[in-house]
């Protein structure tokens, strides 16, 4: 079960107070609107580019046309 709530004057107030009876134990997870790390934000794109197996090592060759090292 998930309930959304807000903090008002240091007290957690659920959007639907009748959803939980008094004395119910709850676990609180703080949700922020801040984005995660760079890796977390762009993890969805991991593996999206399919190129030569040496692309990371030889990117200058493929991008600029210089001879391979």
C-alpha positions as CSV (number, residue, x, y, z in Angstrom):
1,X,0.0,0.0,0.0
2,X,1.3,3.4,-0.8
3,X,0.0,6.7,0.5
4,X,1.1,10.2,-0.4
5,X,1.6,12.7,2.3
6,X,3.0,16.1,3.0
7,X,4.8,17.5,6.1
8,X,3.0,20.4,7.8
9,X,4.6,22.0,10.8
10,X,6.7,18.9,11.4
11,X,3.8,16.5,11.2
12,X,3.2,14.1,8.4
13,X,-0.3,14.5,7.0
14,X,-1.6,11.8,4.6
15,X,-3.7,12.9,1.6
16,X,-6.4,10.5,2.9
17,X,-6.2,10.4,6.7
18,X,-9.0,7.8,6.9
19,X,-6.8,5.2,5.0
20,X,-4.9,4.2,8.2
21,X,-6.3,3.6,11.6
22,X,-4.6,5.1,14.6
23,X,-1.6,3.1,15.8
24,X,-0.6,1.8,12.4
25,X,3.1,1.5,12.0
26,X,4.5,3.0,8.8
27,X,7.8,3.2,7.0
28,X,8.6,6.6,5.5
29,X,10.6,7.1,2.3
30,X,11.5,10.6,1.4
31,X,10.9,11.4,-2.2
32,X,12.5,14.4,-3.8
33,X,12.2,16.1,-7.1
34,X,15.9,16.3,-7.5
35,X,17.4,14.2,-10.3
36,X,19.9,11.5,-9.4
37,X,23.5,11.2,-10.4
38,X,24.5,11.5,-14.1
39,X,24.7,7.7,-14.3
40,X,21.3,7.2,-12.8
41,X,19.6,9.8,-15.1
42,X,21.2,8.4,-18.2
43,X,21.2,4.7,-17.4
44,X,18.2,4.2,-19.6
45,X,20.5,4.9,-22.6
46,X,23.1,2.4,-21.6
47,X,23.7,0.1,-24.6
48,X,21.6,2.2,-26.9
49,X,24.5,2.9,-29.3
50,X,25.6,-0.1,-31.3
51,X,29.0,0.6,-33.0
52,X,32.3,-1.0,-33.5
53,X,33.7,-2.9,-30.5
54,X,36.7,-0.5,-30.3
55,X,34.6,2.7,-30.4
56,X,35.7,3.9,-26.9
57,X,39.4,3.3,-27.6
58,X,39.4,4.6,-31.2
59,X,36.8,7.4,-31.0
60,X,39.2,9.9,-32.6
61,X,39.5,7.6,-35.6
62,X,35.7,7.2,-36.0
63,X,34.9,10.9,-35.2
64,X,37.7,12.7,-36.9
65,X,39.2,10.2,-39.3
66,X,42.7,10.1,-37.8
67,X,44.6,6.9,-38.1
68,X,43.9,4.2,-35.5
69,X,46.4,4.0,-32.7
